[in-house]
Amino acid sequence: MLLTGTGALLAAAADRRAVPGFVAYNLETAQGIVAAAETSGLPVIVQAGSSAFRHAGMLPLAQLALGLARASDAQVGVHLDHSRSLEEIAACLDLGYSSVMVDGSHLAYEENVALTRSAVERAHDAGAWAEGELAGIAGDEDVSTDAAPAAMTDPGQAADFVSRTGVDALAVAIGNVHGFTARPPRLDLGRCAAVRDATGVPLVLHGASGLGDEVLLACLDLGVAKVNVNAELRRAFLEAVGAALPAAMPLSDLVGPLTAGREAVAAAAVRTTRLLGRAERRGGLVT
């Protein structure tokens, strides 16, 4: 079923849990993400967003993600990640996306406020919730580049931004980066708590792949209620497909490697979903 409204996000924040946002690029990765929700019994968000549209096209990938979410018995949100276009946001909302992220971090502050406020209004009119961003998150969303942390979120500016835009969630920059790095980034957890206290909205941590479990759980204790994971699933998919290729090549077997990739994505996503959902303290979940 399509996960709508901010209920799951607010409940996660109140219980010091997080809903994972997993990036999907194709049928197999999207199926693996939905399977993780079905296996874990916990909500997940399929992020069929701007960068992935460059590979699959907006309409095919959006319709695929929405179809899988609606057909599942699990709670599955469909989210537009890192969009800089009001037209793209409006198109995804018209299709039925449950949430959108408007990324105005490349703009001057007042321009970011104006863009984000417009996106929030459109999302709310469509019954969806909206995520915004102040300081940009370093690194490439689709390729691990060993990026260095960029500017960090200022708590005072974040409070003003949330107040003026009406965003339901805020992507926080506390030393996190997109993709894997040679050394795990050192997160400024004190800043995370300060942004939480200043804004009063659920926070979103981008670039969670490669961070240790203890670091992720510490972020959940400090206001992070949505965690984006991409590189970890990409690596699982590629490693599984690569391992299956030698056996597949003599037979020209395409299904075998794709199935292996889908299963690897599901397994990686289940682990992360259960970690962020603090499944060990909830009980009664399928493992």
C-alpha positions, 0 to 999 in steps of 0.5 A: 500500500502507498504510505501517505502522510507524515504519520510514519515519519512523525511516529519514527521521530517520536520513537527515535527510529527512522524510515529508510529512503532507498534509491531505485534505478530499475525494476530489480532494485525497486522490487528489492526495496519493496521486498525489504518492507514486506520481509521486515514488516516496517515502512520503507520509502522508494526514492525514484528521483531526479538522478535516476530519471536520467537512466530510466526516464521519469514516467517509466520509473515513477509508474514502476515505483508507484505500481509496486508500492500500491500492489504491496501489502507493506507500507511503501512510500514513493519519494522524489529525491533532490529535485530542483524543478517545480515542473518535475515536482508537479509532474510527480505529485500528479502521478501520486508521489507521497513525498518530494524533496526540493533541493535549493541548496545551490541557490542564494538563501532567499531564492532557496526559501522561495523555491522551497515554499512553492514546492511545499505548497504544491506538495501539501495541495496534493496531500504529500509531504515535502523535504527541504535542504539548506547546505548541500550534501557533498559527493555524487548521488550515483557514484562513490567519489570519496568526497569531503564534507561541505558546508554544515547546516546552521541551526539558526538559519535552519529555524528561519528556513523551516518557519518560512517554507513550511517544510515537513522535514529538513535534510541536515548537513553535519559532515555527511557525504553522498557515497562511500569514502576511504574513511567514514565521515565524522559527524557533528552530532551536537550540531544535529541536536541543535538543528532538531531543537531549533526547527522542531521538524524531523531531520533527514540524513543523506549519505548514510552508506558506510556509516557505522551502526552506532553512528546511525543510531546516535543520529536517530536519538538526535532527531533524524527520522529518515535516512537515505541509503543508495551506495550500499544497495548499488554495491550489493546489486553490482557484486551479486550480478558480477558473481553470477555472470560467469555461470550466466555467460555460456547460457546467455542467462539474463534472468539469473544475474538480475535475480541475484542482484534483486535478492542482494538489494533486498537483503541489504535493505532488510538489514538497514530497515531493521537497524533503523526501525530498532527491530530488536526492541520491537519483536514479532518481525520476520527475519 
